[in-house]
Amino acid sequence: MLSAFQLEKNRLTRLEVEESQSLIDAVWVDLVEPDDDERLRVQSELGQSLATRPELEDIEASARFFEDEDGLHIHSFFFFEDAEDHAGNSTVAFTIRDGRLFTLRERELPAFRLYRMRARSQAMVNGNAYELLLDLFETKIEQLADEIENIYSDLEKLSRVIMEGHQGDEYDEALSTLAELEDIGWKVRLCLMDTQRALNFLVRKARLPGGQLEQAREILRDIESLLPHNESLFQKVNFLMQAAMGFINIEQNRIIKIFSVVSVVFLPPTLVASSYGMNFEFMPELKWSFGYPGAIIFMILAGLAPYLYFKRKNWL
């Protein structure tokens, strides 16, 4: 899908992108999973080559942040959650050339959708491609900050469930959710660090106007303040996971203790019963009139004696 925006009184307005309408006035060209015709149109009308899928997936720094004859290129992760609430990071390719911003992505992203909504009512300060890029990064950082707050809130709920130690379906669900939150936290951290590298590259390579330079530094400060919060999330997740495993071990020890008690109580009487169950011809107790009740009493004592001894030693 191809979308294009132009500036009118420092406000972004959408351009009609029918084939009869030129893209020459666009300050921002946004492409989501473009087909071959859309790629060819951008190439023919604006002279801009777009990144291929393998180039988007390349993780080497030299392939993600560079400058060549086609402009300044930045490939950056953006966080998203799909329809099934599975978290992920999607790479967006940014290219700035001739005062125009090109964005290429594989899916619709919350940060882009939110920025377009804001742009309808908020005027830009300088109205250039660098401000567009930084505004998108700023929106992304706000989204990541909200995601960190959501993880904190979910961890507080999970901590109450885990610390109660009552194992059941709710406990199993809490452990599963805890693993999901750890995965989300890692993806948020990866996105923050990637954005930090992208902004450092932009500050070094691009001759940003004074306002954009300060905006970039402000976003970097926001990232630096969020990274420790994100790190504390991993510590909290690790603590809750260890606490949960501790409660599980305690419960398993209780179950093992029950089996230990059963074996201590029933093994000696079983030995007595098996002894008198042997079919030897000479067994004096067999002809004793009190042999059967005596054997029963002996079995009871054989079971109680080791149990009481072990109990006194606090071994059970």
ROTOR-785234 format. One record per residue (C-alpha): residue number from 1; z, y, x negated. Coordinates in steps of 0.5 Angstrom, whole numbers, plus 500, padded with zeros to 3 digits. Each point is the difference from the previous one (the first is absolute). Layout:
<sevos>
<sevo><nr>NUM</nr><c3>Z</c3><c2>Y</c2><c1>X</c1></sevo>
...
</sevos>
This chain:
<sevos>
<sevo><nr>1</nr><c3>500</c3><c2>500</c2><c1>500</c1></sevo>
<sevo><nr>2</nr><c3>498</c3><c2>507</c2><c1>497</c1></sevo>
<sevo><nr>3</nr><c3>504</c3><c2>506</c2><c1>502</c1></sevo>
<sevo><nr>4</nr><c3>499</c3><c2>507</c2><c1>497</c1></sevo>
<sevo><nr>5</nr><c3>504</c3><c2>506</c2><c1>501</c1></sevo>
<sevo><nr>6</nr><c3>499</c3><c2>508</c2><c1>498</c1></sevo>
<sevo><nr>7</nr><c3>504</c3><c2>506</c2><c1>499</c1></sevo>
<sevo><nr>8</nr><c3>500</c3><c2>505</c2><c1>506</c1></sevo>
<sevo><nr>9</nr><c3>505</c3><c2>506</c2><c1>499</c1></sevo>
<sevo><nr>10</nr><c3>504</c3><c2>495</c2><c1>495</c1></sevo>
<sevo><nr>11</nr><c3>500</c3><c2>495</c2><c1>505</c1></sevo>
<sevo><nr>12</nr><c3>497</c3><c2>493</c2><c1>500</c1></sevo>
<sevo><nr>13</nr><c3>495</c3><c2>499</c2><c1>505</c1></sevo>
<sevo><nr>14</nr><c3>496</c3><c2>493</c2><c1>501</c1></sevo>
<sevo><nr>15</nr><c3>493</c3><c2>500</c2><c1>499</c1></sevo>
<sevo><nr>16</nr><c3>495</c3><c2>497</c2><c1>505</c1></sevo>
<sevo><nr>17</nr><c3>497</c3><c2>494</c2><c1>495</c1></sevo>
<sevo><nr>18</nr><c3>494</c3><c2>498</c2><c1>504</c1></sevo>
<sevo><nr>19</nr><c3>494</c3><c2>499</c2><c1>496</c1></sevo>
<sevo><nr>20</nr><c3>497</c3><c2>507</c2><c1>502</c1></sevo>
<sevo><nr>21</nr><c3>506</c3><c2>504</c2><c1>497</c1></sevo>
<sevo><nr>22</nr><c3>501</c3><c2>501</c2><c1>493</c1></sevo>
<sevo><nr>23</nr><c3>506</c3><c2>499</c2><c1>496</c1></sevo>
<sevo><nr>24</nr><c3>499</c3><c2>505</c2><c1>495</c1></sevo>
<sevo><nr>25</nr><c3>505</c3><c2>505</c2><c1>503</c1></sevo>
<sevo><nr>26</nr><c3>506</c3><c2>494</c2><c1>500</c1></sevo>
<sevo><nr>27</nr><c3>506</c3><c2>502</c2><c1>495</c1></sevo>
<sevo><nr>28</nr><c3>502</c3><c2>493</c2><c1>502</c1></sevo>
<sevo><nr>29</nr><c3>496</c3><c2>493</c2><c1>501</c1></sevo>
<sevo><nr>30</nr><c3>505</c3><c2>494</c2><c1>502</c1></sevo>
<sevo><nr>31</nr><c3>497</c3><c2>493</c2><c1>500</c1></sevo>
<sevo><nr>32</nr><c3>503</c3><c2>494</c2><c1>503</c1></sevo>
<sevo><nr>33</nr><c3>497</c3><c2>494</c2><c1>499</c1></sevo>
<sevo><nr>34</nr><c3>493</c3><c2>503</c2><c1>499</c1></sevo>
<sevo><nr>35</nr><c3>493</c3><c2>496</c2><c1>501</c1></sevo>
<sevo><nr>36</nr><c3>494</c3><c2>501</c2><c1>496</c1></sevo>
<sevo><nr>37</nr><c3>497</c3><c2>505</c2><c1>504</c1></sevo>
<sevo><nr>38</nr><c3>506</c3><c2>505</c2><c1>500</c1></sevo>
<sevo><nr>39</nr><c3>501</c3><c2>498</c2><c1>492</c1></sevo>
<sevo><nr>40</nr><c3>492</c3><c2>502</c2><c1>499</c1></sevo>
<sevo><nr>41</nr><c3>501</c3><c2>506</c2><c1>505</c1></sevo>
<sevo><nr>42</nr><c3>506</c3><c2>503</c2><c1>495</c1></sevo>
<sevo><nr>43</nr><c3>496</c3><c2>498</c2><c1>494</c1></sevo>
<sevo><nr>44</nr><c3>493</c3><c2>504</c2><c1>503</c1></sevo>
<sevo><nr>45</nr><c3>503</c3><c2>506</c2><c1>503</c1></sevo>
<sevo><nr>46</nr><c3>506</c3><c2>501</c2><c1>495</c1></sevo>
<sevo><nr>47</nr><c3>498</c3><c2>497</c2><c1>494</c1></sevo>
<sevo><nr>48</nr><c3>507</c3><c2>496</c2><c1>500</c1></sevo>
<sevo><nr>49</nr><c3>500</c3><c2>493</c2><c1>497</c1></sevo>
<sevo><nr>50</nr><c3>506</c3><c2>496</c2><c1>504</c1></sevo>
<sevo><nr>51</nr><c3>504</c3><c2>495</c2><c1>497</c1></sevo>
<sevo><nr>52</nr><c3>499</c3><c2>492</c2><c1>501</c1></sevo>
<sevo><nr>53</nr><c3>505</c3><c2>495</c2><c1>503</c1></sevo>
<sevo><nr>54</nr><c3>501</c3><c2>497</c2><c1>493</c1></sevo>
<sevo><nr>55</nr><c3>501</c3><c2>507</c2><c1>497</c1></sevo>
<sevo><nr>56</nr><c3>506</c3><c2>502</c2><c1>505</c1></sevo>
<sevo><nr>57</nr><c3>503</c3><c2>493</c2><c1>499</c1></sevo>
<sevo><nr>58</nr><c3>500</c3><c2>502</c2><c1>492</c1></sevo>
<sevo><nr>59</nr><c3>508</c3><c2>501</c2><c1>498</c1></sevo>
<sevo><nr>60</nr><c3>499</c3><c2>502</c2><c1>493</c1></sevo>
<sevo><nr>61</nr><c3>502</c3><c2>508</c2><c1>499</c1></sevo>
<sevo><nr>62</nr><c3>493</c3><c2>501</c2><c1>497</c1></sevo>
<sevo><nr>63</nr><c3>496</c3><c2>498</c2><c1>506</c1></sevo>
<sevo><nr>64</nr><c3>505</c3><c2>504</c2><c1>505</c1></sevo>
<sevo><nr>65</nr><c3>501</c3><c2>506</c2><c1>497</c1></sevo>
<sevo><nr>66</nr><c3>494</c3><c2>503</c2><c1>496</c1></sevo>
<sevo><nr>67</nr><c3>495</c3><c2>506</c2><c1>500</c1></sevo>
<sevo><nr>68</nr><c3>492</c3><c2>499</c2><c1>499</c1></sevo>
<sevo><nr>69</nr><c3>494</c3><c2>504</c2><c1>502</c1></sevo>
<sevo><nr>70</nr><c3>501</c3><c2>498</c2><c1>507</c1></sevo>
<sevo><nr>71</nr><c3>506</c3><c2>504</c2><c1>500</c1></sevo>
<sevo><nr>72</nr><c3>508</c3><c2>498</c2><c1>500</c1></sevo>
<sevo><nr>73</nr><c3>502</c3><c2>493</c2><c1>502</c1></sevo>
<sevo><nr>74</nr><c3>507</c3><c2>498</c2><c1>503</c1></sevo>
<sevo><nr>75</nr><c3>501</c3><c2>493</c2><c1>503</c1></sevo>
<sevo><nr>76</nr><c3>507</c3><c2>500</c2><c1>503</c1></sevo>
<sevo><nr>77</nr><c3>504</c3><c2>495</c2><c1>504</c1></sevo>
<sevo><nr>78</nr><c3>502</c3><c2>502</c2><c1>508</c1></sevo>
<sevo><nr>79</nr><c3>505</c3><c2>496</c2><c1>503</c1></sevo>
<sevo><nr>80</nr><c3>498</c3><c2>497</c2><c1>507</c1></sevo>
<sevo><nr>81</nr><c3>503</c3><c2>495</c2><c1>505</c1></sevo>
<sevo><nr>82</nr><c3>495</c3><c2>496</c2><c1>504</c1></sevo>
<sevo><nr>83</nr><c3>500</c3><c2>498</c2><c1>508</c1></sevo>
<sevo><nr>84</nr><c3>505</c3><c2>494</c2><c1>498</c1></sevo>
<sevo><nr>85</nr><c3>505</c3><c2>505</c2><c1>496</c1></sevo>
<sevo><nr>86</nr><c3>498</c3><c2>497</c2><c1>493</c1></sevo>
<sevo><nr>87</nr><c3>500</c3><c2>505</c2><c1>495</c1></sevo>
<sevo><nr>88</nr><c3>495</c3><c2>502</c2><c1>495</c1></sevo>
<sevo><nr>89</nr><c3>497</c3><c2>505</c2><c1>495</c1></sevo>
<sevo><nr>90</nr><c3>493</c3><c2>502</c2><c1>501</c1></sevo>
<sevo><nr>91</nr><c3>496</c3><c2>503</c2><c1>494</c1></sevo>
<sevo><nr>92</nr><c3>496</c3><c2>507</c2><c1>502</c1></sevo>
<sevo><nr>93</nr><c3>495</c3><c2>503</c2><c1>495</c1></sevo>
<sevo><nr>94</nr><c3>500</c3><c2>507</c2><c1>499</c1></sevo>
<sevo><nr>95</nr><c3>495</c3><c2>504</c2><c1>497</c1></sevo>
<sevo><nr>96</nr><c3>499</c3><c2>508</c2><c1>499</c1></sevo>
<sevo><nr>97</nr><c3>494</c3><c2>503</c2><c1>499</c1></sevo>
<sevo><nr>98</nr><c3>497</c3><c2>506</c2><c1>501</c1></sevo>
<sevo><nr>99</nr><c3>505</c3><c2>503</c2><c1>504</c1></sevo>
<sevo><nr>100</nr><c3>500</c3><c2>494</c2><c1>505</c1></sevo>
<sevo><nr>101</nr><c3>505</c3><c2>494</c2><c1>501</c1></sevo>
<sevo><nr>102</nr><c3>497</c3><c2>493</c2><c1>501</c1></sevo>
<sevo><nr>103</nr><c3>505</c3><c2>495</c2><c1>502</c1></sevo>
<sevo><nr>104</nr><c3>498</c3><c2>492</c2><c1>501</c1></sevo>
<sevo><nr>105</nr><c3>505</c3><c2>495</c2><c1>503</c1></sevo>
<sevo><nr>106</nr><c3>499</c3><c2>493</c2><c1>503</c1></sevo>
<sevo><nr>107</nr><c3>505</c3><c2>501</c2><c1>506</c1></sevo>
<sevo><nr>108</nr><c3>503</c3><c2>506</c2><c1>504</c1></sevo>
<sevo><nr>109</nr><c3>506</c3><c2>502</c2><c1>497</c1></sevo>
<sevo><nr>110</nr><c3>506</c3><c2>504</c2><c1>504</c1></sevo>
<sevo><nr>111</nr><c3>500</c3><c2>505</c2><c1>494</c1></sevo>
<sevo><nr>112</nr><c3>493</c3><c2>502</c2><c1>502</c1></sevo>
<sevo><nr>113</nr><c3>501</c3><c2>500</c2><c1>507</c1></sevo>
<sevo><nr>114</nr><c3>507</c3><c2>504</c2><c1>500</c1></sevo>
<sevo><nr>115</nr><c3>496</c3><c2>505</c2><c1>495</c1></sevo>
<sevo><nr>116</nr><c3>494</c3><c2>501</c2><c1>505</c1></sevo>
<sevo><nr>117</nr><c3>505</c3><c2>502</c2><c1>506</c1></sevo>
<sevo><nr>118</nr><c3>504</c3><c2>505</c2><c1>496</c1></sevo>
<sevo><nr>119</nr><c3>493</c3><c2>503</c2><c1>497</c1></sevo>
<sevo><nr>120</nr><c3>498</c3><c2>502</c2><c1>507</c1></sevo>
<sevo><nr>121</nr><c3>506</c3><c2>505</c2><c1>501</c1></sevo>
<sevo><nr>122</nr><c3>502</c3><c2>502</c2><c1>493</c1></sevo>
<sevo><nr>123</nr><c3>495</c3><c2>504</c2><c1>495</c1></sevo>
<sevo><nr>124</nr><c3>499</c3><c2>499</c2><c1>493</c1></sevo>
<sevo><nr>125</nr><c3>503</c3><c2>504</c2><c1>495</c1></sevo>
<sevo><nr>126</nr><c3>494</c3><c2>500</c2><c1>495</c1></sevo>
<sevo><nr>127</nr><c3>495</c3><c2>496</c2><c1>504</c1></sevo>
<sevo><nr>128</nr><c3>497</c3><c2>496</c2><c1>494</c1></sevo>
<sevo><nr>129</nr><c3>499</c3><c2>493</c2><c1>498</c1></sevo>
<sevo><nr>130</nr><c3>507</c3><c2>499</c2><c1>496</c1></sevo>
<sevo><nr>131</nr><c3>504</c3><c2>503</c2><c1>505</c1></sevo>
<sevo><nr>132</nr><c3>497</c3><c2>495</c2><c1>505</c1></sevo>
<sevo><nr>133</nr><c3>502</c3><c2>494</c2><c1>495</c1></sevo>
<sevo><nr>134</nr><c3>507</c3><c2>503</c2><c1>499</c1></sevo>
<sevo><nr>135</nr><c3>501</c3><c2>500</c2><c1>507</c1></sevo>
<sevo><nr>136</nr><c3>498</c3><c2>493</c2><c1>501</c1></sevo>
<sevo><nr>137</nr><c3>505</c3><c2>498</c2><c1>494</c1></sevo>
<sevo><nr>138</nr><c3>505</c3><c2>504</c2><c1>503</c1></sevo>
<sevo><nr>139</nr><c3>499</c3><c2>497</c2><c1>507</c1></sevo>
<sevo><nr>140</nr><c3>500</c3><c2>493</c2><c1>497</c1></sevo>
<sevo><nr>141</nr><c3>507</c3><c2>502</c2><c1>496</c1></sevo>
<sevo><nr>142</nr><c3>503</c3><c2>502</c2><c1>507</c1></sevo>
<sevo><nr>143</nr><c3>498</c3><c2>493</c2><c1>503</c1></sevo>
<sevo><nr>144</nr><c3>503</c3><c2>496</c2><c1>494</c1></sevo>
<sevo><nr>145</nr><c3>506</c3><c2>504</c2><c1>501</c1></sevo>
<sevo><nr>146</nr><c3>501</c3><c2>498</c2><c1>507</c1></sevo>
<sevo><nr>147</nr><c3>498</c3><c2>493</c2><c1>498</c1></sevo>
<sevo><nr>148</nr><c3>506</c3><c2>500</c2><c1>495</c1></sevo>
<sevo><nr>149</nr><c3>505</c3><c2>503</c2><c1>506</c1></sevo>
<sevo><nr>150</nr><c3>498</c3><c2>495</c2><c1>505</c1></sevo>
<sevo><nr>151</nr><c3>501</c3><c2>494</c2><c1>494</c1></sevo>
<sevo><nr>152</nr><c3>507</c3><c2>503</c2><c1>500</c1></sevo>
<sevo><nr>153</nr><c3>501</c3><c2>500</c2><c1>507</c1></sevo>
<sevo><nr>154</nr><c3>498</c3><c2>493</c2><c1>500</c1></sevo>
<sevo><nr>155</nr><c3>504</c3><c2>498</c2><c1>495</c1></sevo>
<sevo><nr>156</nr><c3>507</c3><c2>503</c2><c1>503</c1></sevo>
<sevo><nr>157</nr><c3>498</c3><c2>495</c2><c1>506</c1></sevo>
<sevo><nr>158</nr><c3>499</c3><c2>494</c2><c1>496</c1></sevo>
<sevo><nr>159</nr><c3>506</c3><c2>501</c2><c1>496</c1></sevo>
<sevo><nr>160</nr><c3>505</c3><c2>500</c2><c1>506</c1></sevo>
<sevo><nr>161</nr><c3>496</c3><c2>493</c2><c1>502</c1></sevo>
<sevo><nr>162</nr><c3>501</c3><c2>497</c2><c1>493</c1></sevo>
<sevo><nr>163</nr><c3>507</c3><c2>503</c2><c1>499</c1></sevo>
<sevo><nr>164</nr><c3>503</c3><c2>497</c2><c1>506</c1></sevo>
<sevo><nr>165</nr><c3>497</c3><c2>493</c2><c1>497</c1></sevo>
<sevo><nr>166</nr><c3>499</c3><c2>497</c2><c1>507</c1></sevo>
<sevo><nr>167</nr><c3>494</c3><c2>495</c2><c1>498</c1></sevo>
<sevo><nr>168</nr><c3>495</c3><c2>499</c2><c1>506</c1></sevo>
<sevo><nr>169</nr><c3>493</c3><c2>502</c2><c1>502</c1></sevo>
<sevo><nr>170</nr><c3>502</c3><c2>507</c2><c1>499</c1></sevo>
<sevo><nr>171</nr><c3>502</c3><c2>499</c2><c1>493</c1></sevo>
<sevo><nr>172</nr><c3>494</c3><c2>496</c2><c1>498</c1></sevo>
<sevo><nr>173</nr><c3>496</c3><c2>506</c2><c1>503</c1></sevo>
<sevo><nr>174</nr><c3>504</c3><c2>505</c2><c1>496</c1></sevo>
<sevo><nr>175</nr><c3>498</c3><c2>496</c2><c1>494</c1></sevo>
<sevo><nr>176</nr><c3>493</c3><c2>500</c2><c1>502</c1></sevo>
<sevo><nr>177</nr><c3>500</c3><c2>508</c2><c1>501</c1></sevo>
<sevo><nr>178</nr><c3>504</c3><c2>501</c2><c1>494</c1></sevo>
<sevo><nr>179</nr><c3>494</c3><c2>497</c2><c1>496</c1></sevo>
<sevo><nr>180</nr><c3>495</c3><c2>504</c2><c1>504</c1></sevo>
<sevo><nr>181</nr><c3>504</c3><c2>506</c2><c1>498</c1></sevo>
<sevo><nr>182</nr><c3>500</c3><c2>499</c2><c1>493</c1></sevo>
<sevo><nr>183</nr><c3>492</c3><c2>499</c2><c1>500</c1></sevo>
<sevo><nr>184</nr><c3>499</c3><c2>507</c2><c1>503</c1></sevo>
<sevo><nr>185</nr><c3>505</c3><c2>503</c2><c1>495</c1></sevo>
<sevo><nr>186</nr><c3>496</c3><c2>497</c2><c1>495</c1></sevo>
<sevo><nr>187</nr><c3>493</c3><c2>503</c2><c1>503</c1></sevo>
<sevo><nr>188</nr><c3>503</c3><c2>507</c2><c1>501</c1></sevo>
<sevo><nr>189</nr><c3>503</c3><c2>500</c2><c1>493</c1></sevo>
<sevo><nr>190</nr><c3>493</c3><c2>498</c2><c1>497</c1></sevo>
<sevo><nr>191</nr><c3>497</c3><c2>505</c2><c1>505</c1></sevo>
<sevo><nr>192</nr><c3>505</c3><c2>506</c2><c1>497</c1></sevo>
<sevo><nr>193</nr><c3>498</c3><c2>498</c2><c1>493</c1></sevo>
<sevo><nr>194</nr><c3>493</c3><c2>500</c2><c1>501</c1></sevo>
<sevo><nr>195</nr><c3>500</c3><c2>507</c2><c1>503</c1></sevo>
<sevo><nr>196</nr><c3>504</c3><c2>502</c2><c1>494</c1></sevo>
<sevo><nr>197</nr><c3>495</c3><c2>498</c2><c1>495</c1></sevo>
<sevo><nr>198</nr><c3>494</c3><c2>503</c2><c1>504</c1></sevo>
<sevo><nr>199</nr><c3>504</c3><c2>507</c2><c1>501</c1></sevo>
<sevo><nr>200</nr><c3>501</c3><c2>500</c2><c1>492</c1></sevo>
<sevo><nr>201</nr><c3>493</c3><c2>498</c2><c1>499</c1></sevo>
<sevo><nr>202</nr><c3>498</c3><c2>506</c2><c1>505</c1></sevo>
<sevo><nr>203</nr><c3>504</c3><c2>505</c2><c1>497</c1></sevo>
<sevo><nr>204</nr><c3>498</c3><c2>498</c2><c1>493</c1></sevo>
<sevo><nr>205</nr><c3>492</c3><c2>500</c2><c1>501</c1></sevo>
<sevo><nr>206</nr><c3>499</c3><c2>505</c2><c1>506</c1></sevo>
<sevo><nr>207</nr><c3>501</c3><c2>507</c2><c1>499</c1></sevo>
<sevo><nr>208</nr><c3>504</c3><c2>501</c2><c1>506</c1></sevo>
<sevo><nr>209</nr><c3>501</c3><c2>507</c2><c1>503</c1></sevo>
<sevo><nr>210</nr><c3>507</c3><c2>502</c2><c1>500</c1></sevo>
<sevo><nr>211</nr><c3>502</c3><c2>499</c2><c1>507</c1></sevo>
<sevo><nr>212</nr><c3>497</c3><c2>492</c2><c1>499</c1></sevo>
<sevo><nr>213</nr><c3>503</c3><c2>500</c2><c1>493</c1></sevo>
<sevo><nr>214</nr><c3>507</c3><c2>501</c2><c1>503</c1></sevo>
<sevo><nr>215</nr><c3>499</c3><c2>496</c2><c1>506</c1></sevo>
<sevo><nr>216</nr><c3>498</c3><c2>494</c2><c1>496</c1></sevo>
<sevo><nr>217</nr><c3>506</c3><c2>501</c2><c1>496</c1></sevo>
<sevo><nr>218</nr><c3>504</c3><c2>500</c2><c1>506</c1></sevo>
<sevo><nr>219</nr><c3>498</c3><c2>494</c2><c1>503</c1></sevo>
<sevo><nr>220</nr><c3>501</c3><c2>497</c2><c1>493</c1></sevo>
<sevo><nr>221</nr><c3>507</c3><c2>502</c2><c1>501</c1></sevo>
<sevo><nr>222</nr><c3>501</c3><c2>497</c2><c1>507</c1></sevo>
<sevo><nr>223</nr><c3>497</c3><c2>493</c2><c1>497</c1></sevo>
<sevo><nr>224</nr><c3>506</c3><c2>501</c2><c1>494</c1></sevo>
<sevo><nr>225</nr><c3>505</c3><c2>501</c2><c1>505</c1></sevo>
<sevo><nr>226</nr><c3>497</c3><c2>494</c2><c1>505</c1></sevo>
<sevo><nr>227</nr><c3>500</c3><c2>495</c2><c1>494</c1></sevo>
<sevo><nr>228</nr><c3>507</c3><c2>499</c2><c1>499</c1></sevo>
<sevo><nr>229</nr><c3>501</c3><c2>499</c2><c1>508</c1></sevo>
<sevo><nr>230</nr><c3>495</c3><c2>495</c2><c1>499</c1></sevo>
<sevo><nr>231</nr><c3>504</c3><c2>496</c2><c1>495</c1></sevo>
<sevo><nr>232</nr><c3>506</c3><c2>500</c2><c1>503</c1></sevo>
<sevo><nr>233</nr><c3>497</c3><c2>497</c2><c1>506</c1></sevo>
<sevo><nr>234</nr><c3>498</c3><c2>494</c2><c1>495</c1></sevo>
<sevo><nr>235</nr><c3>508</c3><c2>500</c2><c1>498</c1></sevo>
<sevo><nr>236</nr><c3>502</c3><c2>500</c2><c1>507</c1></sevo>
<sevo><nr>237</nr><c3>495</c3><c2>494</c2><c1>502</c1></sevo>
<sevo><nr>238</nr><c3>502</c3><c2>496</c2><c1>494</c1></sevo>
<sevo><nr>239</nr><c3>507</c3><c2>501</c2><c1>502</c1></sevo>
<sevo><nr>240</nr><c3>499</c3><c2>498</c2><c1>507</c1></sevo>
<sevo><nr>241</nr><c3>496</c3><c2>494</c2><c1>498</c1></sevo>
<sevo><nr>242</nr><c3>506</c3><c2>498</c2><c1>495</c1></sevo>
<sevo><nr>243</nr><c3>505</c3><c2>501</c2><c1>506</c1></sevo>
<sevo><nr>244</nr><c3>496</c3><c2>496</c2><c1>504</c1></sevo>
<sevo><nr>245</nr><c3>499</c3><c2>494</c2><c1>495</c1></sevo>
<sevo><nr>246</nr><c3>507</c3><c2>500</c2><c1>499</c1></sevo>
<sevo><nr>247</nr><c3>502</c3><c2>499</c2><c1>507</c1></sevo>
<sevo><nr>248</nr><c3>495</c3><c2>495</c2><c1>501</c1></sevo>
<sevo><nr>249</nr><c3>503</c3><c2>496</c2><c1>494</c1></sevo>
<sevo><nr>250</nr><c3>507</c3><c2>501</c2><c1>503</c1></sevo>
<sevo><nr>251</nr><c3>497</c3><c2>497</c2><c1>506</c1></sevo>
<sevo><nr>252</nr><c3>497</c3><c2>494</c2><c1>497</c1></sevo>
<sevo><nr>253</nr><c3>507</c3><c2>499</c2><c1>496</c1></sevo>
<sevo><nr>254</nr><c3>503</c3><c2>499</c2><c1>507</c1></sevo>
<sevo><nr>255</nr><c3>495</c3><c2>495</c2><c1>502</c1></sevo>
<sevo><nr>256</nr><c3>501</c3><c2>496</c2><c1>493</c1></sevo>
<sevo><nr>257</nr><c3>508</c3><c2>501</c2><c1>501</c1></sevo>
<sevo><nr>258</nr><c3>499</c3><c2>496</c2><c1>507</c1></sevo>
<sevo><nr>259</nr><c3>496</c3><c2>495</c2><c1>497</c1></sevo>
<sevo><nr>260</nr><c3>505</c3><c2>499</c2><c1>494</c1></sevo>
<sevo><nr>261</nr><c3>506</c3><c2>500</c2><c1>505</c1></sevo>
<sevo><nr>262</nr><c3>496</c3><c2>494</c2><c1>504</c1></sevo>
<sevo><nr>263</nr><c3>499</c3><c2>496</c2><c1>494</c1></sevo>
<sevo><nr>264</nr><c3>507</c3><c2>501</c2><c1>497</c1></sevo>
<sevo><nr>265</nr><c3>503</c3><c2>498</c2><c1>507</c1></sevo>
<sevo><nr>266</nr><c3>496</c3><c2>494</c2><c1>502</c1></sevo>
<sevo><nr>267</nr><c3>498</c3><c2>497</c2><c1>493</c1></sevo>
<sevo><nr>268</nr><c3>507</c3><c2>497</c2><c1>498</c1></sevo>
<sevo><nr>269</nr><c3>500</c3><c2>497</c2><c1>507</c1></sevo>
<sevo><nr>270</nr><c3>493</c3><c2>497</c2><c1>500</c1></sevo>
<sevo><nr>271</nr><c3>502</c3><c2>497</c2><c1>493</c1></sevo>
<sevo><nr>272</nr><c3>506</c3><c2>497</c2><c1>504</c1></sevo>
<sevo><nr>273</nr><c3>496</c3><c2>497</c2><c1>506</c1></sevo>
<sevo><nr>274</nr><c3>494</c3><c2>498</c2><c1>495</c1></sevo>
<sevo><nr>275</nr><c3>506</c3><c2>496</c2><c1>496</c1></sevo>
<sevo><nr>276</nr><c3>502</c3><c2>496</c2><c1>506</c1></sevo>
<sevo><nr>277</nr><c3>493</c3><c2>499</c2><c1>503</c1></sevo>
<sevo><nr>278</nr><c3>499</c3><c2>495</c2><c1>494</c1></sevo>
<sevo><nr>279</nr><c3>499</c3><c2>493</c2><c1>502</c1></sevo>
<sevo><nr>280</nr><c3>504</c3><c2>497</c2><c1>494</c1></sevo>
<sevo><nr>281</nr><c3>504</c3><c2>493</c2><c1>503</c1></sevo>
<sevo><nr>282</nr><c3>506</c3><c2>502</c2><c1>496</c1></sevo>
<sevo><nr>283</nr><c3>503</c3><c2>507</c2><c1>503</c1></sevo>
<sevo><nr>284</nr><c3>507</c3><c2>499</c2><c1>502</c1></sevo>
<sevo><nr>285</nr><c3>500</c3><c2>507</c2><c1>505</c1></sevo>
<sevo><nr>286</nr><c3>495</c3><c2>496</c2><c1>504</c1></sevo>
<sevo><nr>287</nr><c3>506</c3><c2>495</c2><c1>503</c1></sevo>
<sevo><nr>288</nr><c3>505</c3><c2>506</c2><c1>500</c1></sevo>
<sevo><nr>289</nr><c3>502</c3><c2>502</c2><c1>507</c1></sevo>
<sevo><nr>290</nr><c3>501</c3><c2>507</c2><c1>498</c1></sevo>
<sevo><nr>291</nr><c3>493</c3><c2>500</c2><c1>496</c1></sevo>
<sevo><nr>292</nr><c3>496</c3><c2>504</c2><c1>505</c1></sevo>
<sevo><nr>293</nr><c3>505</c3><c2>506</c2><c1>501</c1></sevo>
<sevo><nr>294</nr><c3>502</c3><c2>500</c2><c1>493</c1></sevo>
<sevo><nr>295</nr><c3>493</c3><c2>501</c2><c1>498</c1></sevo>
<sevo><nr>296</nr><c3>499</c3><c2>505</c2><c1>505</c1></sevo>
<sevo><nr>297</nr><c3>506</c3><c2>504</c2><c1>497</c1></sevo>
<sevo><nr>298</nr><c3>498</c3><c2>499</c2><c1>493</c1></sevo>
<sevo><nr>299</nr><c3>493</c3><c2>503</c2><c1>502</c1></sevo>
<sevo><nr>300</nr><c3>503</c3><c2>506</c2><c1>503</c1></sevo>
<sevo><nr>301</nr><c3>505</c3><c2>501</c2><c1>494</c1></sevo>
<sevo><nr>302</nr><c3>494</c3><c2>499</c2><c1>495</c1></sevo>
<sevo><nr>303</nr><c3>496</c3><c2>506</c2><c1>504</c1></sevo>
<sevo><nr>304</nr><c3>506</c3><c2>504</c2><c1>500</c1></sevo>
<sevo><nr>305</nr><c3>503</c3><c2>500</c2><c1>493</c1></sevo>
<sevo><nr>306</nr><c3>494</c3><c2>502</c2><c1>496</c1></sevo>
<sevo><nr>307</nr><c3>499</c3><c2>506</c2><c1>506</c1></sevo>
<sevo><nr>308</nr><c3>507</c3><c2>502</c2><c1>499</c1></sevo>
<sevo><nr>309</nr><c3>500</c3><c2>500</c2><c1>493</c1></sevo>
<sevo><nr>310</nr><c3>493</c3><c2>504</c2><c1>499</c1></sevo>
<sevo><nr>311</nr><c3>503</c3><c2>505</c2><c1>505</c1></sevo>
<sevo><nr>312</nr><c3>506</c3><c2>501</c2><c1>496</c1></sevo>
<sevo><nr>313</nr><c3>496</c3><c2>501</c2><c1>494</c1></sevo>
<sevo><nr>314</nr><c3>495</c3><c2>505</c2><c1>504</c1></sevo>
<sevo><nr>315</nr><c3>494</c3><c2>496</c2><c1>498</c1></sevo>
<sevo><nr>316</nr><c3>498</c3><c2>500</c2><c1>507</c1></sevo>
</sevos>
